[in-house]
């Protein structure tokens, strides 16, 4: 007999996953595909899998480091890389004509890799990262440095628990309001800033005030369209069935709920790929059941089948890029009046920004510079536009105008 796949998770514990991996490999039946969950486990499993000619298909890994075909030659994921946020961020920077931004990140591999990718993309777009701050557990000094260096457009890369620490410090430093724009990750719980946290000494009112107006980017994990895909289910029918299985539990408080459509589509991607190998293998006088850990040919057929995946799933259109990462749209939201409002979608594969009719409040750092240049021309009418330099400080300009509606 042959086991087609094995799921490895163990609550993102690489040590436990290592033990499970070797238990699976050295006990019957033979495995063909491994399906790890989070990035830490996927990194370990996908690096080892090549030694056994095993395909690895993950449903919950976002680490940019996994987009390395030399290191992880048989790895695929239905969860997009965290770097997929960056084309959306750059598109918004260009839309609003911002030429300088700042960043603050938690020092973990996933955020460091994401920021390295962002730095390359903004450089290509003619945008400068003028301030780059990081922290391990306490963001107080990093936030103070952002304030001291007059950061206005700020990209924050950190987990939800650290986000509360950051914005408690943001409140204390008054690094919020109409003169500032914060870009955060959109997969936090909707009420993340209202959750009581013993690690901070700010009230819910303080936090609500500090986070108002920030913009989030979030990978679309549930198809927004009413389309019956390969499973003959719409995304809403899938969510309804899932919630029924949860037995009345709050979905937002259920671990893995957001990634459930990605896991569902991962199973479909695998099933379709295995089906696709039947004819090519038969032509060679082979079957999937002939697989063993020394068999590279069957692994190559499964790889080829997964690599050409293209179908409608409950998470949207499922297709992989050259590094085995899922391509997907990004949802853009803004916190307005204490709740998130959808303001647009961005499809990086088509470079298409779909904008809603909601009002979007943004800081006017670049607009103020333009105003100062116009004032310089009036004060110094002999100045030529080609060599005009503006020396007005952001603090003085902020008195002229602070925000606008786009």
C-alpha contacts under 8 A as a table, 3 or more apart, distances in Angstrom:
res1	aa1	res2	aa2	distance
1	X	29	X	6.07
1	X	30	X	7.68
1	X	289	X	7.48
2	X	29	X	5.22
2	X	30	X	5.28
2	X	31	X	6.47
2	X	32	X	7.97
2	X	289	X	6.26
3	X	6	X	7.61
3	X	29	X	5.84
3	X	30	X	5.85
3	X	31	X	4.91
3	X	32	X	6.72
4	X	31	X	5.55
4	X	32	X	4.99
4	X	33	X	5.86
5	X	31	X	5.84
5	X	32	X	5.76
5	X	33	X	4.34
5	X	34	X	5.27
5	X	35	X	6.83
6	X	24	X	7.96
6	X	31	X	7.07
6	X	33	X	6.54
6	X	34	X	4.92
6	X	35	X	5.87
7	X	34	X	6.05
7	X	35	X	4.57
7	X	36	X	5.63
7	X	37	X	7.77
8	X	17	X	6.37
8	X	20	X	7.42
8	X	21	X	7.59
8	X	34	X	7.26
8	X	35	X	6.01
8	X	36	X	4.43
8	X	37	X	6.45
8	X	41	X	7.69
9	X	12	X	5.74
9	X	13	X	7.41
9	X	17	X	6.62
9	X	36	X	5.60
9	X	37	X	5.13
9	X	38	X	7.04
9	X	41	X	6.87
10	X	13	X	5.62
10	X	14	X	7.96
10	X	16	X	6.29
10	X	17	X	6.20
12	X	17	X	7.88
12	X	37	X	7.25
12	X	38	X	5.72
12	X	39	X	7.66
12	X	40	X	6.23
12	X	41	X	5.83
13	X	16	X	5.53
13	X	17	X	6.18
13	X	40	X	7.32
13	X	41	X	6.62
14	X	17	X	4.88
14	X	18	X	6.01
14	X	40	X	6.09
14	X	41	X	4.94
14	X	44	X	6.89
15	X	18	X	5.19
15	X	19	X	6.62
16	X	19	X	5.26
16	X	20	X	6.30
17	X	20	X	5.00
17	X	21	X	5.91
17	X	41	X	6.34
17	X	45	X	7.93
18	X	21	X	5.07
18	X	22	X	6.43
18	X	44	X	7.49
18	X	45	X	7.57
19	X	22	X	5.53
19	X	23	X	6.21
20	X	23	X	4.98
20	X	24	X	6.10
21	X	24	X	5.20
21	X	25	X	6.24
21	X	45	X	7.36
22	X	25	X	4.96
22	X	26	X	6.02
23	X	26	X	5.49
23	X	27	X	6.17
24	X	27	X	5.55
24	X	28	X	7.65
24	X	31	X	7.61
25	X	28	X	7.76
25	X	30	X	7.14
25	X	31	X	7.13
27	X	30	X	7.52
30	X	291	X	7.98
30	X	292	X	6.85
30	X	293	X	7.97
31	X	34	X	7.54
31	X	54	X	7.88
32	X	54	X	5.75
32	X	55	X	6.77
32	X	291	X	7.32
33	X	54	X	5.75
33	X	55	X	4.91
33	X	56	X	5.71
33	X	57	X	7.21
34	X	54	X	7.12
34	X	55	X	6.41
34	X	56	X	4.82
34	X	57	X	6.31
35	X	56	X	5.80
35	X	57	X	4.90
35	X	58	X	5.16
35	X	59	X	7.46
36	X	41	X	6.36
36	X	42	X	5.41
36	X	45	X	7.35
36	X	56	X	7.44
36	X	57	X	6.92
36	X	58	X	5.14
36	X	59	X	7.28
36	X	60	X	7.85
37	X	41	X	6.75
37	X	42	X	6.55
37	X	58	X	5.64
37	X	59	X	5.82
37	X	60	X	4.89
37	X	61	X	6.29
38	X	41	X	5.76
38	X	42	X	6.10
38	X	58	X	7.67
38	X	59	X	7.79
38	X	60	X	4.98
38	X	61	X	4.60
38	X	62	X	7.63
39	X	42	X	4.94
39	X	43	X	5.94
39	X	60	X	7.13
39	X	61	X	4.32
39	X	62	X	6.21
39	X	63	X	5.73
39	X	66	X	7.93
40	X	43	X	5.38
40	X	44	X	6.69
41	X	44	X	5.33
41	X	45	X	6.12
42	X	45	X	5.07
42	X	46	X	5.61
42	X	58	X	6.97
42	X	61	X	6.86
43	X	46	X	5.43
43	X	47	X	6.11
43	X	66	X	6.68
44	X	47	X	5.49
44	X	48	X	6.38
45	X	48	X	5.26
45	X	49	X	5.88
45	X	56	X	7.68
46	X	49	X	5.09
46	X	50	X	7.14
46	X	56	X	6.01
46	X	72	X	5.68
46	X	74	X	7.13
46	X	75	X	6.02
47	X	50	X	6.45
47	X	71	X	6.40
47	X	72	X	5.47
48	X	51	X	5.89
48	X	52	X	7.68
49	X	52	X	5.45
49	X	53	X	6.24
49	X	54	X	5.10
49	X	55	X	7.03
49	X	56	X	7.20
49	X	74	X	7.61
50	X	53	X	4.90
50	X	54	X	5.98
50	X	55	X	7.89
50	X	72	X	7.58
50	X	73	X	7.02
50	X	74	X	6.73
51	X	54	X	7.70
52	X	293	X	4.72
52	X	294	X	6.60
53	X	293	X	5.72
53	X	294	X	6.67
53	X	295	X	6.75
53	X	296	X	5.97
53	X	299	X	6.14
54	X	74	X	6.99
54	X	293	X	7.40
54	X	299	X	6.66
55	X	74	X	5.04
55	X	75	X	6.30
55	X	76	X	7.99
55	X	299	X	6.79
55	X	302	X	7.56
55	X	303	X	6.99
56	X	74	X	6.04
56	X	75	X	4.80
56	X	76	X	6.16
57	X	75	X	6.04
57	X	76	X	4.77
57	X	77	X	5.33
57	X	78	X	7.66
57	X	266	X	7.15
57	X	270	X	7.94
58	X	61	X	6.25
58	X	75	X	7.85
58	X	76	X	6.32
58	X	77	X	4.49
58	X	78	X	6.42
58	X	79	X	7.26
58	X	263	X	7.94
58	X	266	X	7.29
59	X	77	X	5.66
59	X	78	X	5.11
59	X	79	X	5.37
59	X	259	X	7.23
59	X	262	X	5.49
59	X	263	X	4.84
59	X	266	X	6.06
60	X	77	X	7.50
60	X	78	X	7.42
60	X	79	X	5.39
60	X	259	X	6.43
60	X	262	X	7.39
60	X	263	X	7.47
61	X	77	X	6.92
61	X	79	X	5.90
61	X	80	X	7.61
61	X	81	X	7.38
62	X	66	X	7.91
62	X	79	X	6.23
62	X	80	X	5.95
62	X	81	X	4.40
62	X	82	X	5.07
62	X	110	X	7.61
63	X	66	X	5.84
63	X	67	X	7.94
63	X	81	X	5.89
63	X	82	X	6.08
63	X	109	X	7.65
63	X	110	X	4.92
63	X	113	X	7.75
64	X	67	X	5.60
64	X	81	X	5.37
64	X	82	X	6.02
64	X	83	X	6.27
64	X	110	X	6.35
64	X	113	X	5.97
64	X	114	X	6.49
65	X	68	X	6.35
65	X	110	X	7.39
65	X	113	X	6.85
66	X	72	X	6.78
66	X	75	X	7.86
67	X	72	X	7.69
67	X	81	X	7.56
67	X	323	X	5.16
67	X	324	X	7.04
67	X	325	X	6.77
68	X	71	X	5.52
68	X	72	X	5.83
68	X	73	X	7.55
68	X	323	X	6.39
69	X	72	X	5.01
69	X	73	X	4.60
69	X	74	X	7.68
69	X	75	X	7.83
69	X	323	X	5.81
70	X	73	X	5.67
72	X	75	X	5.58
74	X	303	X	6.91
75	X	324	X	6.21
76	X	306	X	7.97
76	X	320	X	7.60
76	X	323	X	7.69
76	X	324	X	4.36
76	X	325	X	5.88
76	X	326	X	7.86
77	X	80	X	6.91
77	X	266	X	7.62
77	X	320	X	7.88
77	X	324	X	6.34
77	X	325	X	5.29
77	X	326	X	5.99
78	X	262	X	5.71
78	X	263	X	7.44
78	X	265	X	7.20
78	X	266	X	5.88
78	X	318	X	7.41
78	X	320	X	7.83
78	X	325	X	6.75
78	X	326	X	5.01
79	X	259	X	7.87
79	X	262	X	6.28
79	X	325	X	7.15
79	X	326	X	5.85
80	X	84	X	6.70
80	X	219	X	7.51
80	X	325	X	5.57
80	X	326	X	4.56
80	X	327	X	6.12
80	X	328	X	6.83
81	X	84	X	5.73
81	X	325	X	6.37
81	X	326	X	7.35
82	X	85	X	6.13
82	X	110	X	7.51
82	X	114	X	6.29
83	X	86	X	5.41
83	X	87	X	7.85
83	X	114	X	5.22
83	X	117	X	6.62
83	X	118	X	7.49
84	X	87	X	6.33
84	X	88	X	7.50
84	X	219	X	7.56
84	X	328	X	8.00
84	X	330	X	7.78
84	X	348	X	7.92
85	X	88	X	5.50
85	X	89	X	6.37
85	X	217	X	6.26
85	X	218	X	7.10
85	X	219	X	7.18
85	X	330	X	6.96
86	X	89	X	4.97
86	X	90	X	6.13
86	X	114	X	7.82
86	X	117	X	7.52
86	X	118	X	5.63
86	X	121	X	7.56
87	X	90	X	5.16
87	X	91	X	6.05
87	X	121	X	7.51
87	X	348	X	6.37
88	X	91	X	5.04
88	X	92	X	6.29
88	X	217	X	7.44
88	X	330	X	7.05
88	X	346	X	6.16
88	X	348	X	7.08
89	X	92	X	5.19
89	X	93	X	6.22
89	X	217	X	7.64
90	X	93	X	4.98
90	X	94	X	6.21
90	X	121	X	7.26
90	X	122	X	6.33
90	X	125	X	7.58
91	X	94	X	5.22
91	X	95	X	6.09
92	X	95	X	4.85
92	X	96	X	6.18
93	X	96	X	5.36
93	X	97	X	5.98
93	X	98	X	5.18
93	X	99	X	7.49
94	X	97	X	4.79
94	X	98	X	6.14
94	X	99	X	7.90
94	X	125	X	7.99
95	X	98	X	7.96
97	X	366	X	6.79
98	X	101	X	7.45
98	X	127	X	7.34
98	X	365	X	7.74
98	X	366	X	5.83
99	X	126	X	6.98
99	X	127	X	4.54
99	X	128	X	6.07
99	X	366	X	7.56
100	X	127	X	5.70
100	X	128	X	4.73
100	X	129	X	5.80
100	X	130	X	6.12
100	X	153	X	7.43
101	X	127	X	7.55
101	X	128	X	6.30
101	X	129	X	4.97
101	X	130	X	6.05
101	X	131	X	7.16
101	X	151	X	7.22
101	X	152	X	7.14
101	X	153	X	4.96
101	X	154	X	5.95
101	X	155	X	7.55
102	X	129	X	5.42
102	X	130	X	5.75
102	X	131	X	4.59
102	X	132	X	5.84
102	X	146	X	7.72
102	X	151	X	5.90
102	X	152	X	7.30
102	X	153	X	5.95
102	X	154	X	4.66
102	X	155	X	6.25
103	X	129	X	7.27
103	X	131	X	6.26
103	X	132	X	4.88
103	X	133	X	6.06
103	X	154	X	5.32
103	X	155	X	4.67
103	X	156	X	5.92
103	X	157	X	7.81
104	X	132	X	6.04
104	X	133	X	4.58
104	X	134	X	5.31
104	X	135	X	7.83
104	X	142	X	7.20
104	X	143	X	7.92
104	X	154	X	7.31
104	X	155	X	6.37
104	X	156	X	5.04
104	X	157	X	6.35
105	X	111	X	6.49
105	X	112	X	7.37
105	X	115	X	7.99
105	X	133	X	6.48
105	X	134	X	4.72
105	X	135	X	6.50
105	X	156	X	5.83
105	X	157	X	4.55
105	X	158	X	5.74
106	X	111	X	6.64
106	X	112	X	7.90
106	X	134	X	5.72
106	X	135	X	5.20
106	X	136	X	5.69
106	X	137	X	7.55
106	X	157	X	6.29
106	X	158	X	4.99
106	X	159	X	7.69
106	X	162	X	7.70
107	X	111	X	6.77
107	X	112	X	6.39
107	X	134	X	6.17
107	X	135	X	5.84
107	X	136	X	5.31
108	X	111	X	5.65
108	X	112	X	6.14
108	X	136	X	7.91
109	X	112	X	5.10
109	X	113	X	6.00
110	X	113	X	5.38
110	X	114	X	6.17
111	X	114	X	4.92
111	X	115	X	6.02
111	X	157	X	5.95
111	X	158	X	6.99
112	X	115	X	5.16
112	X	116	X	6.18
113	X	116	X	5.11
113	X	117	X	6.31
114	X	117	X	5.20
114	X	118	X	6.23
115	X	118	X	4.86
115	X	119	X	6.03
116	X	119	X	5.14
116	X	120	X	6.48
117	X	120	X	5.27
117	X	121	X	6.33
118	X	121	X	5.06
118	X	122	X	6.07
119	X	122	X	5.39
119	X	123	X	6.15
119	X	129	X	7.00
120	X	123	X	5.23
120	X	124	X	6.37
121	X	124	X	5.19
121	X	125	X	6.33
122	X	125	X	4.87
122	X	126	X	6.20
122	X	127	X	4.88
122	X	128	X	6.61
122	X	129	X	7.69
123	X	126	X	5.13
123	X	127	X	5.42
123	X	128	X	6.30
124	X	127	X	7.50
129	X	132	X	6.85
131	X	146	X	7.11
131	X	149	X	7.28
131	X	151	X	7.01
133	X	142	X	5.53
133	X	143	X	7.97
133	X	145	X	7.55
133	X	146	X	7.45
134	X	139	X	7.62
134	X	142	X	6.23
135	X	138	X	6.20
135	X	139	X	5.43
135	X	142	X	6.54
136	X	139	X	7.46
137	X	162	X	7.38
138	X	141	X	7.64
138	X	165	X	7.40
139	X	142	X	5.23
139	X	143	X	6.10
139	X	165	X	6.82
139	X	166	X	5.73
139	X	169	X	7.41
140	X	143	X	5.35
140	X	144	X	6.26
140	X	166	X	7.26
140	X	169	X	5.87
141	X	144	X	5.05
141	X	145	X	6.19
142	X	145	X	5.09
142	X	146	X	6.40
143	X	146	X	5.05
143	X	147	X	6.40
143	X	166	X	7.20
143	X	169	X	6.57
143	X	170	X	6.56
143	X	173	X	7.64
144	X	147	X	5.11
144	X	148	X	6.12
144	X	173	X	6.87
145	X	148	X	4.94
145	X	149	X	6.02
146	X	149	X	5.28
146	X	150	X	6.19
146	X	151	X	5.29
147	X	150	X	5.11
147	X	151	X	6.14
147	X	173	X	7.11
147	X	175	X	6.48
148	X	151	X	7.86
151	X	154	X	6.70
151	X	180	X	7.99
152	X	179	X	6.67
152	X	180	X	4.74
152	X	181	X	6.29
152	X	363	X	7.77
152	X	365	X	6.88
153	X	180	X	6.02
153	X	181	X	4.94
153	X	182	X	6.18
153	X	183	X	7.88
153	X	363	X	7.86
153	X	365	X	7.98
154	X	180	X	7.72
154	X	181	X	6.20
154	X	182	X	4.90
154	X	183	X	6.13
155	X	182	X	5.90
155	X	183	X	4.63
155	X	184	X	6.29
156	X	182	X	7.04
156	X	183	X	5.97
156	X	184	X	5.23
156	X	185	X	7.54
157	X	184	X	6.61
157	X	185	X	6.86
158	X	162	X	6.03
158	X	163	X	6.16
158	X	185	X	7.89
159	X	162	X	5.44
159	X	163	X	6.13
159	X	188	X	7.97
160	X	163	X	4.84
160	X	164	X	6.63
160	X	188	X	5.85
160	X	192	X	6.97
161	X	164	X	5.58
161	X	165	X	6.94
162	X	165	X	4.99
162	X	166	X	6.14
163	X	166	X	5.01
163	X	167	X	6.18
164	X	167	X	5.34
164	X	168	X	6.11
164	X	192	X	7.60
164	X	193	X	6.14
164	X	197	X	7.87
164	X	200	X	7.28
164	X	207	X	7.85
165	X	168	X	5.25
165	X	169	X	6.48
165	X	199	X	7.18
165	X	200	X	5.96
166	X	169	X	5.27
166	X	170	X	6.11
167	X	170	X	4.48
167	X	171	X	5.99
167	X	207	X	6.55
167	X	210	X	6.34
167	X	211	X	6.89
168	X	171	X	5.18
168	X	172	X	6.48
168	X	200	X	6.70
168	X	201	X	7.36
168	X	202	X	5.71
168	X	206	X	7.45
168	X	207	X	6.25
168	X	210	X	7.64
169	X	172	X	5.01
169	X	173	X	6.13
170	X	173	X	5.16
170	X	174	X	5.82
170	X	175	X	5.06
170	X	176	X	6.74
170	X	210	X	6.60
171	X	174	X	4.98
171	X	175	X	6.51
171	X	176	X	7.08
171	X	206	X	6.56
171	X	207	X	6.98
171	X	209	X	7.67
171	X	210	X	5.23
172	X	175	X	7.89
174	X	177	X	7.87
174	X	210	X	7.79
175	X	180	X	7.02
175	X	210	X	7.86
176	X	179	X	7.06
176	X	180	X	5.47
176	X	181	X	7.56
176	X	210	X	5.72
176	X	211	X	7.39
177	X	180	X	5.73
177	X	181	X	7.97
177	X	210	X	7.39
177	X	212	X	7.52
177	X	213	X	7.65
178	X	181	X	7.72
178	X	362	X	7.14
178	X	363	X	5.53
178	X	402	X	5.81
178	X	403	X	5.76
179	X	363	X	4.86
179	X	364	X	6.65
179	X	365	X	7.09
179	X	398	X	7.31
179	X	402	X	5.67
179	X	403	X	6.88
180	X	362	X	7.64
180	X	363	X	5.28
181	X	213	X	7.29
181	X	214	X	6.03
181	X	215	X	7.40
181	X	362	X	6.25
181	X	363	X	5.69
182	X	213	X	7.77
182	X	214	X	4.82
182	X	215	X	6.12
183	X	214	X	6.00
183	X	215	X	4.87
183	X	216	X	5.54
183	X	217	X	7.59
184	X	214	X	7.17
184	X	215	X	6.26
184	X	216	X	4.79
184	X	217	X	6.78
185	X	188	X	7.07
185	X	216	X	5.38
185	X	217	X	5.58
185	X	218	X	6.29
186	X	216	X	4.82
186	X	217	X	5.08
186	X	218	X	4.41
186	X	219	X	7.85
186	X	333	X	7.77
187	X	218	X	6.09
188	X	192	X	6.26
189	X	192	X	5.07
189	X	252	X	6.83
190	X	339	X	7.64
190	X	340	X	7.46
191	X	194	X	5.39
191	X	195	X	6.64
192	X	195	X	5.57
193	X	204	X	7.11
193	X	207	X	5.93
193	X	208	X	6.60
193	X	211	X	7.65
194	X	204	X	5.25
194	X	207	X	7.10
194	X	208	X	7.18
195	X	204	X	7.69
196	X	204	X	7.66
197	X	200	X	5.94
198	X	201	X	7.31
202	X	206	X	5.85
202	X	207	X	6.62
203	X	206	X	5.04
203	X	207	X	6.32
204	X	207	X	5.10
204	X	208	X	6.00
205	X	208	X	5.11
205	X	209	X	6.18
206	X	209	X	5.27
206	X	210	X	6.28
207	X	210	X	5.08
207	X	211	X	6.21
208	X	211	X	5.54
208	X	212	X	6.28
208	X	338	X	6.72
209	X	212	X	5.66
211	X	214	X	6.00
211	X	335	X	7.55
212	X	335	X	5.68
212	X	336	X	6.32
212	X	337	X	6.94
212	X	338	X	6.45
213	X	334	X	6.02
213	X	335	X	4.94
213	X	336	X	5.68
213	X	361	X	6.82
213	X	362	X	7.65
214	X	334	X	5.68
214	X	335	X	5.67
215	X	332	X	7.12
215	X	333	X	5.72
215	X	334	X	4.38
215	X	335	X	6.65
216	X	332	X	5.73
216	X	333	X	5.21
216	X	334	X	6.14
217	X	330	X	6.39
217	X	331	X	5.68
217	X	332	X	4.74
217	X	333	X	6.57
218	X	330	X	5.48
218	X	331	X	5.06
218	X	332	X	6.50
219	X	328	X	6.83
219	X	329	X	6.21
219	X	330	X	4.49
219	X	331	X	6.09
220	X	223	X	7.04
220	X	315	X	7.24
220	X	316	X	7.90
220	X	328	X	6.58
220	X	329	X	5.61
220	X	330	X	5.38
220	X	331	X	5.95
221	X	258	X	6.95
221	X	259	X	6.78
221	X	261	X	6.50
221	X	262	X	6.61
221	X	315	X	4.89
221	X	316	X	7.32
222	X	235	X	6.28
222	X	261	X	6.34
222	X	314	X	6.06
222	X	315	X	4.09
222	X	316	X	6.40
223	X	226	X	7.61
223	X	235	X	5.78
223	X	313	X	7.69
223	X	314	X	5.65
223	X	315	X	4.67
223	X	316	X	4.41
224	X	235	X	7.54
224	X	316	X	7.76
225	X	235	X	7.81
226	X	234	X	5.79
226	X	235	X	6.97
226	X	236	X	7.74
227	X	233	X	7.74
227	X	234	X	5.38
227	X	235	X	7.48
227	X	312	X	7.98
228	X	231	X	7.27
228	X	232	X	4.99
228	X	233	X	5.02
228	X	234	X	4.75
228	X	235	X	7.94
228	X	312	X	7.77
229	X	232	X	5.27
229	X	233	X	6.13
229	X	234	X	6.72
229	X	311	X	7.34
229	X	312	X	4.62
229	X	313	X	5.23
229	X	314	X	6.79
230	X	233	X	7.65
230	X	311	X	6.70
230	X	312	X	5.93
230	X	313	X	6.22
231	X	268	X	7.84
231	X	313	X	7.14
233	X	237	X	5.93
233	X	238	X	6.29
233	X	314	X	7.23
234	X	237	X	5.15
234	X	238	X	6.30
234	X	314	X	6.26
235	X	238	X	5.06
235	X	239	X	6.32
235	X	313	X	7.98
235	X	314	X	4.55
235	X	315	X	6.96
236	X	239	X	5.05
236	X	240	X	6.09
237	X	240	X	5.00
237	X	241	X	6.18
238	X	241	X	5.15
238	X	242	X	6.11
238	X	261	X	7.88
238	X	314	X	7.05
239	X	242	X	4.94
239	X	243	X	6.05
240	X	243	X	5.26
240	X	244	X	6.22
241	X	244	X	5.09
241	X	245	X	6.37
242	X	245	X	5.09
242	X	246	X	6.37
243	X	246	X	4.93
243	X	247	X	6.73
243	X	248	X	6.78
243	X	249	X	7.55
243	X	251	X	6.96
244	X	247	X	5.44
244	X	248	X	6.82
246	X	249	X	5.57
246	X	251	X	7.83
249	X	253	X	7.65
249	X	254	X	7.26
250	X	253	X	5.39
250	X	254	X	6.51
251	X	254	X	5.08
251	X	257	X	6.10
252	X	255	X	7.86
252	X	257	X	6.90
252	X	258	X	7.96
254	X	257	X	5.67
256	X	259	X	5.24
256	X	260	X	6.11
257	X	260	X	5.20
258	X	261	X	7.19
259	X	262	X	5.22
259	X	263	X	6.38
260	X	263	X	5.06
260	X	264	X	6.16
261	X	264	X	5.01
261	X	265	X	6.13
261	X	314	X	5.83
261	X	315	X	5.28
262	X	265	X	5.13
262	X	266	X	6.03
262	X	314	X	7.91
262	X	315	X	6.05
263	X	266	X	4.95
263	X	267	X	6.49
264	X	267	X	5.43
264	X	268	X	6.60
264	X	314	X	7.75
265	X	268	X	4.91
265	X	269	X	5.98
265	X	313	X	5.73
265	X	314	X	6.80
265	X	315	X	7.02
265	X	318	X	7.72
266	X	269	X	4.99
266	X	270	X	6.19
267	X	270	X	5.14
267	X	271	X	6.16
268	X	271	X	5.01
268	X	272	X	6.03
269	X	272	X	5.30
269	X	273	X	6.03
269	X	306	X	6.95
269	X	309	X	6.81
270	X	273	X	5.08
270	X	274	X	6.11
270	X	306	X	7.13
271	X	274	X	5.27
271	X	275	X	6.24
272	X	275	X	5.10
272	X	276	X	6.17
272	X	309	X	7.99
273	X	276	X	4.95
273	X	277	X	6.54
273	X	302	X	6.34
273	X	305	X	4.82
273	X	306	X	5.26
273	X	309	X	7.17
274	X	277	X	5.27
274	X	278	X	6.97
274	X	302	X	6.38
274	X	305	X	7.33
275	X	278	X	5.60
276	X	279	X	6.85
276	X	280	X	7.85
276	X	305	X	6.05
277	X	280	X	5.58
277	X	281	X	5.98
277	X	301	X	5.94
277	X	302	X	6.24
277	X	305	X	6.60
278	X	281	X	5.38
278	X	282	X	6.02
278	X	287	X	6.92
278	X	288	X	7.50
279	X	282	X	5.06
279	X	283	X	6.22
280	X	283	X	5.18
280	X	284	X	6.65
280	X	301	X	7.64
281	X	284	X	5.15
281	X	285	X	6.31
281	X	286	X	4.84
281	X	287	X	5.73
281	X	288	X	7.62
281	X	298	X	7.48
281	X	301	X	7.66
282	X	285	X	4.82
282	X	286	X	5.21
282	X	287	X	6.29
283	X	286	X	7.38
286	X	290	X	6.58
287	X	290	X	5.34
287	X	291	X	7.58
288	X	291	X	5.65
288	X	298	X	6.98
291	X	295	X	6.00
291	X	298	X	6.45
292	X	295	X	5.34
293	X	296	X	7.93
295	X	298	X	6.19
295	X	299	X	6.88
296	X	299	X	5.15
296	X	300	X	6.18
297	X	300	X	5.12
297	X	301	X	6.53
298	X	301	X	5.14
298	X	302	X	6.41
299	X	302	X	5.20
299	X	303	X	6.07
300	X	303	X	4.96
300	X	304	X	6.04
301	X	304	X	5.06
301	X	305	X	6.16
302	X	305	X	5.07
302	X	306	X	6.18
303	X	306	X	5.25
303	X	307	X	5.92
304	X	307	X	5.07
304	X	308	X	6.40
305	X	308	X	5.46
305	X	309	X	6.54
306	X	309	X	5.12
307	X	320	X	6.37
307	X	321	X	7.94
307	X	322	X	7.91
307	X	324	X	6.99
308	X	319	X	7.43
308	X	320	X	7.54
309	X	318	X	6.91
309	X	319	X	5.51
309	X	320	X	6.95
310	X	317	X	7.03
310	X	318	X	5.46
310	X	319	X	4.95
311	X	317	X	5.77
311	X	318	X	5.37
311	X	319	X	7.21
312	X	315	X	7.97
312	X	316	X	5.76
312	X	317	X	4.48
312	X	318	X	6.05
313	X	316	X	5.09
313	X	317	X	5.85
313	X	318	X	6.32
315	X	318	X	7.71
316	X	328	X	7.48
317	X	328	X	7.41
318	X	326	X	6.87
318	X	327	X	7.21
318	X	328	X	7.83
319	X	326	X	5.89
319	X	327	X	6.01
320	X	323	X	7.57
320	X	324	X	5.20
320	X	325	X	5.17
320	X	326	X	4.56
320	X	327	X	5.89
321	X	324	X	5.29
321	X	325	X	5.42
321	X	326	X	6.37
321	X	327	X	6.52
322	X	325	X	7.42
327	X	349	X	7.44
328	X	347	X	6.99
328	X	348	X	7.85
329	X	345	X	6.72
329	X	346	X	5.69
329	X	347	X	4.60
329	X	348	X	6.82
330	X	345	X	5.54
330	X	346	X	5.14
330	X	347	X	6.46
331	X	342	X	7.37
331	X	344	X	6.14
331	X	345	X	4.63
331	X	346	X	6.61
332	X	342	X	6.13
332	X	343	X	5.70
332	X	344	X	5.07
332	X	345	X	5.79
332	X	346	X	7.62
333	X	340	X	6.07
333	X	341	X	5.36
333	X	342	X	4.42
333	X	343	X	5.26
333	X	344	X	6.98
334	X	340	X	5.43
334	X	341	X	5.41
334	X	342	X	6.69
334	X	343	X	6.88
334	X	360	X	7.45
335	X	338	X	5.91
335	X	339	X	5.26
335	X	340	X	4.34
335	X	341	X	6.24
336	X	339	X	5.54
336	X	340	X	6.08
336	X	341	X	6.56
341	X	358	X	7.80
342	X	356	X	7.47
342	X	358	X	7.73
343	X	355	X	6.12
343	X	356	X	5.10
343	X	357	X	7.30
343	X	358	X	5.99
343	X	360	X	7.37
344	X	353	X	7.06
344	X	354	X	5.36
344	X	355	X	4.39
344	X	356	X	5.40
345	X	353	X	5.91
345	X	354	X	5.12
345	X	355	X	6.70
346	X	351	X	7.13
346	X	352	X	5.72
346	X	353	X	4.50
346	X	354	X	6.22
347	X	350	X	5.53
347	X	351	X	5.59
347	X	352	X	5.17
347	X	353	X	6.53
348	X	351	X	4.54
348	X	352	X	6.62
349	X	352	X	7.92
359	X	405	X	6.13
359	X	406	X	6.32
360	X	405	X	5.70
360	X	406	X	5.51
361	X	403	X	6.95
361	X	404	X	6.21
361	X	405	X	5.18
361	X	406	X	6.78
362	X	403	X	6.07
362	X	404	X	6.43
362	X	405	X	6.99
362	X	406	X	7.68
363	X	402	X	6.49
363	X	403	X	5.06
363	X	404	X	7.25
364	X	367	X	4.97
364	X	368	X	5.98
364	X	401	X	7.60
364	X	402	X	5.95
364	X	403	X	5.26
364	X	404	X	6.99
365	X	368	X	5.36
365	X	369	X	6.64
365	X	394	X	7.40
366	X	369	X	5.13
366	X	370	X	6.49
367	X	370	X	5.12
367	X	371	X	6.37
368	X	371	X	4.95
368	X	372	X	6.23
368	X	394	X	7.58
368	X	397	X	5.94
368	X	398	X	7.11
368	X	400	X	7.70
368	X	401	X	6.86
368	X	402	X	7.97
369	X	372	X	5.09
369	X	373	X	6.32
369	X	390	X	7.34
369	X	392	X	7.89
369	X	394	X	7.80
369	X	397	X	7.55
370	X	373	X	5.11
370	X	374	X	6.40
371	X	374	X	5.17
371	X	375	X	6.29
372	X	375	X	4.98
372	X	376	X	6.08
372	X	390	X	6.48
372	X	392	X	6.46
372	X	397	X	7.03
373	X	376	X	4.93
373	X	377	X	6.35
373	X	388	X	7.58
373	X	389	X	7.44
373	X	390	X	5.62
374	X	377	X	5.15
374	X	378	X	6.56
375	X	378	X	5.09
375	X	379	X	6.17
376	X	379	X	5.01
376	X	380	X	5.68
376	X	381	X	7.76
376	X	390	X	6.98
377	X	380	X	5.04
377	X	381	X	5.01
377	X	382	X	7.58
377	X	383	X	6.36
378	X	381	X	5.38
380	X	383	X	5.65
383	X	387	X	7.55
383	X	388	X	6.11
384	X	387	X	5.84
384	X	388	X	5.90
385	X	388	X	5.16
392	X	396	X	6.68
392	X	397	X	6.68
393	X	396	X	5.38
393	X	397	X	6.24
394	X	397	X	4.98
394	X	398	X	5.93
395	X	398	X	5.27
395	X	399	X	7.23
396	X	399	X	5.74
396	X	400	X	7.63
397	X	400	X	5.42
397	X	401	X	7.06
398	X	401	X	5.52
398	X	402	X	5.54
399	X	402	X	7.13
